[in-house]
Amino acid sequence: MAENLSLPEKFDQYIDTRKQGFIRAMEYKKNGGKIAGVLCTYTPQELLDAAGIGNVGLCGTSNETIPEAEKVLPKNLCPLIKSTYGFAMTDKCPYTYFSDIIIGETTCDGKKKMYELLGDIKDVHVMHLPQGKDRPYVYDNWYNECMYLKDVLEKKFGVEITDEKLREAVRKRNELRKLNVELYQLQKNVPPVMKGTDIMLAMQKGTFALDVDTQINNIKELIKTSKENYFEKGERPVSKKEKRILLTGCPTGGVIEKVGIVIESNGAVIVCKDDCSGERTNTQMIDENAENIMRAISDRYLEINCSVFTPNEPRIDNICELIDEYKVDGVIEMVLQACHTFNVEATKVERAVEEMGVPYLKLETDYSKSDSGQIETRIAAFIEML
């Protein structure tokens, strides 16, 4: 199949960075590589690693393709969902375009139904995520979902996912998680070692690496450089006067500039990012010596505390712990429009945070620039109040 690979018709119209992404993905496939597009942190990446499949994050983080997506999808739908579908239908994402399979989960109704349409464009496998973790059978259900994905990958790609390969994949993913946690925890220093947006951009870039080794090396280098600059050279990119912010809520990839950079341009610094790729998820390791390695993998992924679960008290508890650990002055929750689970759960987060005596601000927004002025005004006023 590799000799039949071709670039999209509109390739010449793309900016250079996007062209580079397409060429990189195409070369990867020409060299025999397979690509899986991943749409949520519930996908057990160790299965893909063990199958020798490069996996990248595909969730849309740009307003660019939303107008095209809205020709098919409702306008009052989550921007992440619309952007994801828009990039697929317009051939503007190199990793969606060259993916051999896309793996999604039933994390919300909007995504669940969008996958049906996405399936007309690409081969899509949907994992059925339980709605809660308080039933005695849910861990068995999720284990069976993971086993089913293993079978699908083995049959589609003609590979065998052995326990030995899974244990090696677990070891590497655990190493990456530990490095991510080490990077995040540098922000506990007063003042923090770097701007929070630098970490956010580094983590977003990492989702487009096609192998875990590249991600590990990139994070190691960022930690090494940051430590040298801070502890040996005495550099202080952030002032002690900056207010310390915990940013929580929906995935922040599409609002780093609109929310993250605005926070850090108005007298504050993001010392802790509590979302599905943040510290609370990366602290959850897998026992590579577990007797049943597939069970250890499936159990770990089900422990991720997303607002799609009901109830979801561990997320609230974790936020309160992080407030203490990172000496947080204020909590900002970013909710994407039409993300009902996070929007409703925000009430519980607000109550818990304010019970600790810490100010809280909820921002409901999308990927457009239409409310940028209002967002900046609210952020600036909140930080000044701190």
N, C-alpha and C positions, 0 to 999 in steps of 0.2 A: 504493500500500500504506500510505502514511503515515496516511491517514484511519482506518484500521482498528487503529491502535496502541491498546493498552490496558494498564493496570497489572495486576499479579498480584492474584488474589483476596484474598490475605492482606496486601495493601499497608498497610491501616490498622493492622495489628498491629506494623509495623516501627518501629524507633527513627528519630528525625528525620534523622540523618545518612544512613541507608540510604534513607529516603524522598527526600531531596535527590538522591541518586545516581540513583534511578529517574527522577525528574522531569527531571534534567539529560540523561540518556541518551535519554529519550523526546522531549524538545525537540530534541535533536541530530538525531534521526531524522525528526521532523516537518518540520525544515528541509531535508530531503533528504539528510542524512548517512547513511552506511553504517558499520557497526561490525564489526570483526573481533576476536574474542577470541584472544589468543596465549598459548600454554602453555609456551613455553620460549625461551631466548635464541637458539636456532638458527633461528628464523623470520626470514627476511630482511625486516626492517621497511621497507626502502627500496622494496620492491615494493608494499607496502600504501600507503605515502605517495604513490608515483607514481600509484597507481590512485585516489587521493583518498579512501581508506578510513581512518577513524579506528580505531586499534588500541590495545587495552588488555590488560594482563596479567590472566589469569584463574586462575592457580594458587591453590588454596585455602590460606588461612593461619589458619584458625580451627577450633576443636574443635566449633563450634556445630552444624554439619550432619552431623558424622561418625556419630552414632547412626542417623540416617536412611539414610545411605549404607551402613552395615553391615547393613541389611536386604537389601541386594543384593550388596555386595562383601564379601570375606573380612575378618575382624577383624584378621588378622595381615598387613595391607597397609600400605604407606607412608601416613602421615596426610595428606600433601599430595595424594595421589591420591584418597583417600576424601573429603577436604574439597572438592576440586574438583568431584567428581561429586555430592556432597551439595548443594552450592550450586546446581547445575544442576537436580537433581530436585525441589528444594523452592522454586524460583523466588525465592531470597533474594539472589542477586547481580544487580544491575541490568544489568551489562554482559554477563553470560551470557544473561540473559533477553532482552535486546534485540539480541544479536549476530546478524548475518546469516550469519556463517560463523565456525567455530572452527578454528584451525590448530594441530595438534599434530605431534610428531615421535616417532619410535620410539627414544626415549632409554632406556627401560627396559621390561621385560616387563609390569610392572604397568600403566604408562600405556598401553602398546600395546593391551592387552586392554580396559582401561577405555574407550578411545576407541570401541570397537565398541558398547558400551552407551550412551555419550554420543551416538553417532550416531542413536540412537532418539529423542533429545530435540531435537538441533540438527543443522544441516548441518556435518559435520566433515570436514576435509581433513587427511590424515596424510602428512607428509613422511618418507620412508624414509632415515634417517640411517645412514651406514656405521658399522661397529663399530670401525674403526681407520683410521689415516691412513698406514700403512706399505705399502700396495699401490699400484702405478703407476696403477691405473684409478679409485681412489676419488674423486679430484677431478673426473673426468669424470662419474662417477655422480651426485655431489652437484650438479654444474652442471645435469645433466639434470633432477634433482628440482626445482631452482629454476626452470628453464624451464617445467616442467610446472605448477608453482604459478602462474607468470605466465599461462599459457594458461587455467588454471582461473579465475583472477580476471577476466581479460578477458572470458571467455564468460559468467560468472555475473553480472557487474555491467555488461556492455555498455560497457567502457572500453578505451582503447588505452594500454598502458604503453610509452611511447617512451623511447629512449635519453636524450633531453633531460630528460624528467621524472625518469628514474632518476638522472641526474647531479645534478640539483637536490636530489633526496631524499638522495643521498649527502652532498652538501655540508652539508645541515642536520644529518643524523645525525652526521657527523664533528664538527660544531661542538658538538653536545650531548655527544659522547664526550670531547672536549677539556675541556669545562667540568666534566664529572664527574671527570675525572682531576685537574683543578686543585683541585676541592673535596676529593677524597681526599688530595691531597698537602699540604694545609694541616695535616694531622695529623703531618707530619714535624717540625713545630716542637716545641720543648721549653720549656714544656709545650705540648701540642696546642691548636689554636685552639678546639675545641669537643668535646663528648662524642661518642663514636662513635655512640651511639644516636640523636642528633639527625640525623646523616647517614643512618643506616639508615631512620629514619621519613620523612625527606624523599625518599629514593629510592623507598621503597615507595609513597608518595603519588603520585610521578611516574608510576608504572605505570598509574594510572587517568586520566591526562590523555588526552584524545581526539586531541590533535595535538602534533606535535613542537615547535611554536613556544611553546606553553604551558610545556612542560617546560624549554625553553631559558631562557625568562624567569624561571621559578621558581628555577632553579639559579643564574642570574646574580645574582638578588636575594639569595639565601642567601650566596653568595660575597662580594658587596659588603658586606652587613651584618656578616658574620663578620670580614672583614678590618678594617673600621672599628672594630668593638668591640675587637679584639685589638691591632692595631698603632697605632691613633690614640687610642683611649680607654684602652688599657692593661688592658682587662678580662681576667681569667684564670679562666674557668669550670672549669678543671681544674688541680689542684695539681701541682707538679713531683714530688711524692712518689708520685703515682699510678703503679703499674706499667703498662708499655706492653704491650698484648695484641694479637696478631694472631689474628683469628677466621676460621677456614676451615671447609670442609665443605659440607653441604647448604644450599640456600636458607634464609635466616634469617627470612623474613617472618613466620612463625607463632610465632617464639620470641624476638622482640625484648624482650618483657617478662620472659619466663621465664629467658632466658639473658643477653641483652644488658644489660638494666637491672640484673640481679643482679651481673654483672661490675663494672658501674660504681657499684654501691652497696657494694662490698667492697674499696675501695682500689686499683682499677685503672681503666684507660681503654682503650677499643678504638681503637687508632691505625690499624689496617688491617683491612679486611673483604675476605677473599679467597674470594669465591664467584662464581657465574656472572654477577652484576651488578657485581662489584667492579672494582678497578683493572686486573687482568690482562686482562679482557675489553674494557674501555673504551679501553685503549691501542692496540687493534687497529683501525687506520683502513682506509679504502678509498680507492684512487686514483681521484678523480673524473674524471681525464683519461685513464684507461686506455683503450686502443683498444677492448677488449671490456668494456663496463661491467658486463654481466651476469656475465661470468667473474670480474671483480674482486670483485663482491659475493659470489658463491658461494664463492670461495676464502677470503675473509675470514671468513665464518661457519663454515667447516669448521675454521678455526684455533682456535676456542674450545676450551679444554682441560678437558673434563668427564671425570669418572671413568667415564663410560659407554664411553669409548674404551680400547682395549687395543692396544699399551701407551700410557701416558699420562705419560711422564717430564717433558714440558714443564711440567706443573702443579707437580710436585715441585721442579723447578729454580726456577720462579718464586717459590714460597713461600720458598725459601732466599734469593733475592735481596731479597725484601720484608723479611725479618727484618733484614738489614743496613741497608736503606734507611730503615726506620722505627724503628731502634734498639729492637727488640722484646725484652722481658724474658721473655715466655712465649707459647706457642701453645696456643690452645684450639680443638679440632675438634668441631663439632656435627654429629652424624649422626642423621638421622631414622630411627626404628625401621623395619626392613624395607627400608631403602635399601642393598642389598647391595653395589653398586659402590663407594660412598663408604666403607662399613664395612670392606670388604676392603682398599681402597686406603689406609685410615688407617694400616695397619701400615707401609707404605712412607713415609708422611708422618712418622710417629713416628720411624722410623729416621733419616731425613734431618735432621729437626729436632734430635734428640738428638746426632747427629754434630757439629752446630754448637755444641753445648754449651748449648742452650736447652731449658728444661723444656717438657714437652708434656702435655696433658690431653685425653682423648677423652670426650665426653658423648654418650650414646645416649639419645634421648628422643622424645617426640611432642608434640602440641598440648594434651594434657590437663594438669590441675594435680595429678594423683595423685602425681607424683614431684618436685614443686616443692621440697619441703623437702630432699630428698636432693640435688637438683641444687645448691641454694644452699650446702649444707654442703660439697660437693665443690669448688665454685668458691672459696668462702671459704678453705678449707684450702690450695688450690693457690696462691692469691694471697698468702696469709700465708707460704707456703714460699718464694716469690720474694724 
